[in-house]
Amino acid sequence: MRIKRLLLLLLVFGLFGSLTVRAHHGNAAYDYAATKTVKGIVTEWVWSNPHCLLKVDSKDEKGNITHWVFETSSPVDMLRVGWTATVVKPGDEISVDIMPTKNGTPVGRIRKLVLADGTVLNATNRYTL
């Protein structure tokens, strides 16, 4: 009887634990219905788990610079869709289609990246709408 209780307890905690880990990957901050295009200069490309980050400086029509941070999936996922650790480097001119945040901060989730030579890289097929 004690073994059954212990197994039931482990099962319940195992299910609860897996749900909390899954909750980390929520994207409620992003507006999935919207796409914003940002053109700018790469300042940093962070090829790292759990998410790769692309940092870009973009000028508005008045010349003011906005420092953007864009998120992608993990390096393993990005390799599967053609990205690499050296796909961009600081100083590269790019155009990025993103899912912007709902609150308007200069943060977004990348839908696709267009390099200066016209090469198009989709971030993942999961987020393409």
C-alpha positions as CSV (number, residue, x, y, z in Angstrom):
1,M,0.0,0.0,0.0
2,R,2.8,2.4,0.8
3,I,4.4,1.7,-2.6
4,K,1.2,2.6,-4.4
5,R,1.0,5.9,-2.5
6,L,4.6,6.7,-3.2
7,L,4.1,6.0,-6.9
8,L,0.9,8.1,-7.0
9,L,2.7,10.9,-5.2
10,L,5.7,10.8,-7.7
11,L,3.3,10.7,-10.6
12,V,1.4,13.8,-9.3
13,F,4.6,15.7,-8.7
14,G,6.0,14.6,-12.0
15,L,3.0,15.9,-13.9
16,F,3.0,19.2,-11.9
17,G,6.7,19.6,-12.5
18,S,6.4,19.1,-16.3
19,L,3.6,21.7,-16.4
20,T,5.7,24.3,-14.7
21,V,8.6,23.7,-17.1
22,R,6.2,24.0,-20.1
23,A,5.0,27.3,-18.7
24,H,8.4,28.9,-19.2
25,H,7.8,28.9,-22.9
26,G,4.7,31.1,-22.8
27,N,4.6,33.9,-25.4
28,A,1.8,36.0,-24.0
29,A,3.8,39.2,-24.3
30,Y,3.8,39.0,-28.1
31,D,1.0,40.1,-30.5
32,Y,0.7,37.1,-32.8
33,A,-1.7,39.0,-35.1
34,A,0.8,41.8,-35.8
35,T,4.0,42.0,-37.8
36,K,6.4,44.9,-37.5
37,T,9.4,45.4,-39.8
38,V,12.5,46.9,-38.2
39,K,15.5,47.9,-40.3
40,G,18.8,48.5,-38.6
41,I,22.4,47.6,-37.8
42,V,23.2,44.4,-35.8
43,T,25.0,45.2,-32.5
44,E,25.1,41.7,-31.2
45,W,24.0,38.1,-32.1
46,V,23.8,35.9,-29.0
47,W,23.8,32.2,-30.1
48,S,22.9,30.7,-26.8
49,N,20.3,28.5,-25.0
50,P,17.5,28.7,-24.1
51,H,16.9,31.4,-26.8
52,C,19.1,33.1,-29.4
53,L,19.0,36.9,-29.2
54,L,19.6,39.5,-31.9
55,K,20.3,43.0,-30.8
56,V,19.8,45.8,-33.4
57,D,20.0,49.6,-33.5
58,S,17.4,51.2,-35.6
59,K,17.0,54.9,-36.5
60,D,13.6,56.5,-36.8
61,E,12.8,59.3,-39.3
62,K,14.2,62.0,-36.9
63,G,17.5,60.1,-36.5
64,N,16.7,58.8,-33.0
65,I,18.2,55.4,-32.3
66,T,16.1,52.6,-30.7
67,H,17.9,49.6,-29.2
68,W,15.9,46.5,-30.1
69,V,16.2,43.0,-28.7
70,F,14.7,40.2,-30.8
71,E,14.3,36.6,-29.7
72,T,14.4,33.3,-31.6
73,S,14.2,29.7,-30.6
74,S,17.2,27.7,-29.3
75,P,20.3,27.1,-31.4
76,V,19.3,23.6,-32.2
77,D,15.9,24.7,-33.6
78,M,17.6,27.5,-35.5
79,L,20.1,25.2,-37.1
80,R,17.1,23.1,-38.4
81,V,15.8,26.2,-40.3
82,G,19.1,27.3,-41.8
83,W,20.5,29.7,-39.2
84,T,24.1,29.5,-37.8
85,A,26.2,31.1,-35.1
86,T,27.7,33.3,-37.8
87,V,24.7,34.1,-39.9
88,V,25.0,37.8,-38.8
89,K,27.7,39.8,-37.1
90,P,27.9,43.3,-35.6
91,G,27.7,46.0,-38.3
92,D,25.5,44.0,-40.7
93,E,22.5,45.9,-42.1
94,I,19.4,43.8,-41.8
95,S,15.6,43.9,-42.0
96,V,13.6,41.9,-39.5
97,D,9.9,41.0,-39.4
98,I,8.9,40.5,-35.8
99,M,5.9,39.8,-33.6
100,P,6.0,42.9,-31.5
101,T,5.2,43.0,-27.8
102,K,1.7,44.0,-26.8
103,N,3.0,46.8,-24.6
104,G,5.1,48.5,-27.3
105,T,8.6,47.9,-25.8
106,P,11.5,47.5,-28.3
107,V,11.4,43.8,-28.1
108,G,10.0,41.1,-30.4
109,R,10.0,37.5,-31.6
110,I,11.6,37.1,-35.0
111,R,9.4,35.8,-37.9
112,K,12.0,36.3,-40.6
113,L,15.3,38.0,-41.2
114,V,16.4,39.6,-44.5
115,L,20.2,40.0,-45.0
116,A,21.7,42.9,-47.0
117,D,22.3,40.5,-50.0
118,G,18.5,39.6,-50.0
119,T,18.9,36.2,-48.3
120,V,15.7,35.5,-46.4
121,L,15.8,33.3,-43.2
122,N,12.6,32.3,-41.5
123,A,12.9,32.0,-37.8
124,T,10.8,28.9,-37.4
125,N,7.9,27.3,-39.2
126,R,6.0,27.2,-35.9
127,Y,5.6,30.9,-35.7
128,T,4.9,31.7,-39.4
129,L,1.4,33.0,-39.7
